[in-house]
């Protein structure tokens, strides 16, 4: 992909109770809140996200990975990795899902 080709992205802030979603604009420059969905398994968040991906033409996913300050995995980061695996099973392993270290992201925002 050339640097002039923008890709519509979906940002995911994963939580076991709620999952925050944001989509990029048409230029790929800004993220805008999309919606908040239930993170509870009985509400099938993977299915909901798969539908949003299809409806909005999403080509890439960015998901926060909450690591410890020293870079070690946390209990929550393990849950995120498991969620990513479930999402890949639903939407296809060839789909790009980028994990971004969340450390300091709230403070920098």
C-alpha positions, 0 to 999 in steps of 0.5 A: 500500500502506498502512503497515499492510500488511506485505510479505514481503521477501527480502534478497540478499547477492550474491557470485560464489562464494556468495549469502546469502539472508534473509527477513523475518518475517510482520510485516516487522520482522526478517530471518532467514537463509534459506540460502546458495546458490552464486553460480556460473553453472553452479548457476543462482542466478537459478533457485534464487532464483525458486523461493524467491520463489514458495515463500515468497510474496516480494513485494519484494527488497532487494539490497546494492550495494557502491559505492566510498566516494565513491559510484562503481560498483565492479566488484562493484556492476556484477556486482550490477546485471547479476545484478538484470537477470537476476533481473528477466528471470526473475521479471518487471520489475514485481517490486520490487528495491531496491538498498541501498548496502552501505557501512558496513553490516557496521560498523553491524550 
